[in-house]
Amino acid sequence: MKLKSIALAAAAALCLFAAPADAKTIVNPDGSQPLVHWAILQSSDGQMPAMQRMAAENVAPYAAKEDGTYILYGGVDKANPNIQRLLEIYRDEAAYQVHRGSEGFRNYQIARATILEQLIIMEADPFMLESKDAGTGTTVRMHYTVVRPEALDAYKAALRTMIETSMDTEDGTLALMATTEKKHSNIFHTLEIYTDDAAYDAHVRSDAYRTFVETTAPMIEEENFIENLPTKITLSDKP
């Protein structure tokens, strides 16, 4: 009887360990949409690691304490390591201004001044911002997709189905976040976070993803895939 109890306890513990984290939609506590934009930074040649260290030392400690700063996720372009793209999500404009006005962010601006060559802030609208409750990802992919205007509704339906299915069934798919440009609702920018390369490979081999690609291929005018250098993103527990 004792051995049986131990076996049952071990099985229960194994199930608990293997259970995937629940997925959540990033929205404000009142159900309204958060403020979303992309920041594209270009450093002088070879200086992106230094700029990342400056952000980690100055911005990260303050952002962690800012209730209205939900997400600062991104990656460094593998094809051009002088470029970093960040998806930034805040509760609202006021929360964004609190973030920008923090002592840490001001120190970061001063520190990076001599190595920052270009900064572009692109305002975006959230389409689907889906994330697991917890986890750490090392593989980040981004997509830039221009959809034919007449196919926009059909594309959105297919994208929504793929994201929902992938988040529900793939343990290694930690976040799938799709946004559209504020000035061009048919241009999509997506951020994808996976536990590792194997999880990413499993995602692109899945039935849901292959069906999405086959269905939407005729709807797309232009598409670029961005592979990022390996990184480490621990999912935010905010809001």
N, C-alpha and C positions, 0 to 999 in steps of 0.2 A: 504493500500500500504506500509505503514511504517513497519507494522508487517511482511508483506511478505518479505520485504527487509532484516529485521533482521533475519528472519528464513533462508533465502538463505545464508546470511553471516555466520550464525552459522553452517550451513551444510558444507559450503566451508571450514570453520576453522576445522571442525571435519575431513573432508577428508584429509586436510593437515596434521593434527596430526597423522592420522592413516596410512599415506603412508609409506611404508617401505623404508629404506635407500637403495640406489643403491649399487650393488655389484661391486667390482673392482678386477682386477688381479694385484698382487704385482709384478711389473717389474720395471726396470730402466726407466727413462724418454726417453732414446733412444731405448727402446724396448728390450734391452739385459737382460739376467737373472742376478739376484742379487746373492751375496754370501750367502750361507745358511749353518748353522751347528747347531748341538744340543750340549748343555752343560748339563752334568749330574753331579750334586753336591751332596755329602753326608756329612752331618754334624755329629759331635759327638752327642751322644744321647740327644735328647731334645733341641738341640741348633739351629734348623732350623729357628724358629721365630726370634731369635737374628740375624742370618745371613741375613734374609730377610730385617730386619730393617737397617742393615748396607748397604745393596744394595740400599734401598730406600733413605737413607740419603746421600750416596756418589755417586752412579752411576747414578741414575735417573735424577738429575738436569743437569748433563753433557750430558747424552744421548738425552734428550729432545732438546738440542741445536745443536746436531750433525746431519747435513743434511744427511750424509751417513749412519747413524744408523736408519734403518727403523722400526724394530720390535724386541722387547725382551719380548716374551710371554711365559708363562709356568704355572706350577702347582706343588704342593707338593703332593706326593703319599699318598693317604688315607691309604693304607695298610702298608706303611712304611714312616711315617712323617719325617724321617731323610733324605729323598731323594727328591730332586727337579730336574725337567727336564725343560729346557728352549729351545725354538726354537728362534734362533737369525738370523736375516736377515739384511745384510748390502749391500750397493751399490756395493762394490768390496773389494778386499784385502786391498787397501790403506785406505778405510773408516774403516775397522775393526781395522787396526793398529792405526788409530787416536783414536778410542774408547778405545783400550787397553792402549794407552799412555796418556790418560787424567789423570789429577790430581785426579779426583773423583775415577776412577777405581784403581789407585795406592793406594789411601787411603783405598779403600774397600779391596784390597788384603792384606794390612797390618792388617786391623781390623779383618778379618776373619781367619787369619793364625792359631790361636790356636784352632779353632773349625771346620775347614775344614779337613775332613778325606780323601776325595777322589774327584778328578775332572777328568772327561772324556770329551774331545772335539771330537765329531764325525762329520766329514765332510759329507755333504749331497748334493744331486742334487734336485732342485725343480721339482716336477711333476705338481702340481696345487697349487697355493697360492691364495686362493680366500677369500675376506673379504668385509664386508659391509663398507660403507663410514664412518659410525659413530655408536656409541652404546657402552654399557657397559655390559660385560658378567660376570656372577658369577659362571657358571658351565663350567668346562673344562674337556674334556675327551681326551685320547690318545689311539692310536692303534699301535701295532707292528704286522706286517703281513709278513710272508714268502710265496711268491707265487711260484708255480711250474714253472720252467724256460720255459717249453714248452707252458704254458698258459699265459705268461706275457703280450703279446699284447692284448689278449682278456680281461684280468683283467684290464688293463689300460683303455680300451674302456668303460668297465662297470663302473669303478670308476669315469671316467670323466663325464659320463652321470649322475650319481648319484649326484656328487658335483654340476654340473651346475643346475640341476633341483632343488635341495635342496636350493641353494643360491637364486634362482629366485622366489621360491614359499613359503619359510618359513621365516616369519618375525623374529622369535626368534633364527634362526641359523645365527650367526654373522660372523663366520669364519670357513672355512674348508681348512686346509693346509696339503697337502700330499707331502712327500719327499721320496727319495730313498737313500740308503747308496751309497756313492761314489764307494766303492769297491764291492758292491753287489747290482746290479740294480734290483734284484727281492725281495729285502727286503724294505718294506715300513714302514715309521713312520709318523703318522698323528697327528695333533693337531686340536681339535674341540672346538669352543667357542660358548656357548649358553647364552641367557639372564638369564635363570634359569633352574631348573630341569624340569619344565613343558614344556619348549621349547625343551629340550633334549628328553623327552618322546614323544613329538609330532613328532620329527624327526625320531626316531626309529620305530614309528608306521606308518610312511608315506609309500605310495605305492612305491615311488622311492627307499627308503632304503630297504624295504622288497624285492623288485625285485633284487636289488644289492646283498643282502645276499644270496638269492636263486640261483642267476646266478653264483656267484663266489665261492660258497661253495666247489665244486669239484676242484677248482683251487688252493686251499690254503693248504700248508703243515703245517703251524703253525700260531697261532694267539693268541695274548694276549691283553686284554682290561685293560686299566689303568684308574681308577677313582681317581680324585684328590680332595683334600679338597676344600671347598668353597673358592672362591677368588673374586677379583674385577679387571677386565681388561678393561680399556678404550681403544677402538680401536685407533690406530695411524692414523694420517692424512698424513703420509709420505709414499712414495715419492710424 
